[in-house]
Amino acid sequence: MISLDDLPLRADLVGEEPYGAPQLDVPVVLNVNENPYPPSPAIRQEMAAAIVNAAGTLNRYPDREARALRADLAAYLGHGVTADQVWAANGSNEIMSHLLTAFGGPGRKVLTFAPTYSMYPEYARNTCTEYVTVPRRDDYTLDAELILGAIAEHQPTVVLITTPNNPTGTTVPLEVIDEVCANTDAIVVADEAYQEFSSRPSALELLAKHPRLVVSRTMSKAFALAGGRVGYLAATPAIVDACRIVRLPYHLSAQTQAVARVALAHADELLAQVRALTAEARGFEAWARTHGYAVVDSGANFSLIGRFPDRHQVWQALLDRGILIRETGPAGFLRVSAGTPAEMASLKEALTDLEPERQ
Ligand code: PMP
């Protein structure tokens, strides 16, 4: 049998592994910042009906421009955003790929602030964009001085400001994004995958002022639609046009568009758990603090706690108890997604059991 080593793989991909957190069938899954609440039976029925309807024309290609979906997304975003300012794709993963394909590429750089989302270097690699990452402040925050200093030093064409940031949960004040946009010609992407969980205002407020600002969002987290694969951005129509040049034709399937539109029609119901999940995360952090853990201030539906002398051992011990969390972020820290009250209770109980091992 032929192996990968025998194939003419691109030189920069040799030795690379496919990205992905473990997908394990265990009782408590708190490792990829999903929403633990599935759509209600009524919404599921409506999604099924929408797919039956879409199936009636599956012999035809779907709407390449996803016009109806983009109009629904614009209505959801508000802030005066119109459909021609919205672009949609298969998860915000694909949105980022479109942006880096259009604005990155050979000889260009994308700038991020570590620690941050572990997928960013992969988008950069795939689009042959140089990946530059600059450390955050010691408390993982970002300010305009740090960001603008890094831009001056590295001259990126794309800057990714993740707020709330994954894996730290740290948020970036609007004034910082405002000041950065006012002082650079780079495309500034505010990755707001977790924005609905945050109490800070969205960078959508700055769109009218800064034509090179992009706000990236996803339906995977707050909307509880990770399996539906829908991400989107809001920006000036010229940026949307750039994405339209690089997208694969018909990239969003008819089923995806149909399901996403049903979800958006039920935004209130699907987003109803956002407050509960935020409370769950903040409650877990309060508990962790009283138990002597270091906790990073988070504005998202997940928490970063430490310091574990051997975090892998704790991760494994939790897995042995049927609880899957994420081994990511700064050394000695573990990331926990907010689950249901019962799931969080199991986690706290397991951590309490393991406490003697922490000494
Ligand atoms: N951005 C950030 C900061 C994320 O944490 C994630 C998912 N973990 C994504 C983007 C991508 O999400 P999706 O492709 O599901 O929209």
Residues whose N, C-alpha, C, O or C-beta is under 5 A from the ligand:
A	BS01	PMP	V32 N90 G91 S92 N93 Y117 T162 N166 D191 A193 T218 S220 V230 G231
